[in-house]
Amino acid sequence: MIPQTPPHFTNQGALPRRFVIYVPAGPRGIQPTADGPVTEAVATILCDRFGGVTSYPAKGSFTRDSGAMQTESVMVLESYCEPGVWDTNRAFMEHLAATLASLLNQESIACSLDGRMELVKPVSPQFAALPPGQDAESIGNYLNWLLRDTGT
């Protein structure tokens, strides 16, 4: 039996699209932290595009090609929006994930839309070779600059 919807829950104001991006650790031990520059940059972008974001730390595990399990810390950032807002921002979100994969030297960044997971590959190998001494703050600053200037 399906319970009845309480009267205070209505479809008014409902935001049916749910976008989630999983921000992993980066090179040289850069860890995703709730108040870190990389997480803050992504959170700011999601707030600008969707009006809000919820973030929380998690651990993710996956099986490598070798068969070994790898576990890493991630920050999960999720936003909800109307279908039209998602349609307008979809290409931008894919570019954001691909840019993050490059900057954090990842094979891919996991994202999901309405519960369907997608692994987004890096934008280009040129970003994988960041200068020595690259830290989370400079990645966050670069991410904000790159995505603001590209107008995507």
JONORTA-V361252 format. One record per residue. N is the residue number from 1. PHI is phi as a letter, one per 20 degrees, with the letter a starting at -180 (none if undefined). BURIAL is 1 if it has 9 or more other ideal C-beta (glycine too) atoms within 8 Angstrom, else 0. D_LAST is the distance of its C-alpha to the last C-alpha in whole Angstrom. Layout:
BEGIN
n->[N/N]
phi->[PHI/PHI]
burial->[BURIAL/BURIAL]
d_last->[D_LAST/D_LAST]
END
This chain:
BEGIN
n->[1/2/3/4/5/6/7/8/9/10/11/12/13/14/15/16/17/18/19/20/21/22/23/24/25/26/27/28/29/30/31/32/33/34/35/36/37/38/39/40/41/42/43/44/45/46/47/48/49/50/51/52/53/54/55/56/57/58/59/60/61/62/63/64/65/66/67/68/69/70/71/72/73/74/75/76/77/78/79/80/81/82/83/84/85/86/87/88/89/90/91/92/93/94/95/96/97/98/99/100/101/102/103/104/105/106/107/108/109/110/111/112/113/114/115/116/117/118/119/120/121/122/123/124/125/126/127/128/129/130/131/132/133/134/135/136/137/138/139/140/141/142/143/144/145/146/147/148/149/150/151/152]
phi->[none/e/f/f/f/g/f/e/d/c/e/f/n/f/d/f/e/c/d/c/c/d/e/e/f/d/f/l/m/f/d/f/c/g/d/f/f/f/f/f/f/f/f/f/f/f/f/f/e/d/n/r/b/d/c/b/f/b/d/d/c/b/e/f/g/f/n/f/e/c/c/b/f/c/d/e/c/c/c/d/b/f/g/f/f/f/g/f/d/g/f/f/f/f/f/g/f/f/f/f/g/f/f/e/l/d/f/a/c/e/c/c/c/l/n/d/f/c/d/d/f/g/f/a/f/f/e/f/e/f/f/g/n/g/c/f/f/f/f/f/f/f/g/f/f/f/f/f/f/f/m/e]
burial->[0/0/0/0/0/0/0/0/0/0/0/0/0/0/0/0/1/1/1/1/1/1/1/1/1/1/0/0/0/1/1/1/1/0/0/1/1/1/1/1/1/1/1/1/1/1/1/0/1/1/0/0/1/0/1/0/1/1/0/1/0/0/0/0/0/0/0/0/0/0/0/1/1/1/1/1/1/1/1/1/1/0/0/0/1/1/0/0/1/0/0/1/1/1/1/1/1/1/1/1/1/1/1/1/0/1/0/1/1/1/1/1/1/0/0/0/0/0/0/1/0/1/0/0/0/0/1/0/0/1/0/0/0/1/0/1/0/0/1/1/1/1/1/1/0/1/1/0/0/0/0/0]
d_last->[46/43/43/43/39/41/41/38/35/34/31/30/27/26/23/23/20/20/17/19/17/20/20/23/25/24/26/29/29/26/27/24/26/25/25/24/21/19/19/19/15/14/17/15/12/13/15/13/11/15/17/19/19/23/23/26/28/29/30/29/31/31/33/32/34/37/38/37/36/33/32/30/28/25/23/22/20/20/18/20/18/19/18/16/14/14/13/10/8/10/8/5/9/10/8/9/13/13/12/15/17/17/17/20/22/22/22/20/18/20/18/20/19/22/24/23/22/20/20/17/18/16/14/16/20/19/18/21/23/22/25/28/28/24/25/23/22/21/18/17/17/15/12/12/12/10/7/8/8/5/4/0]
END
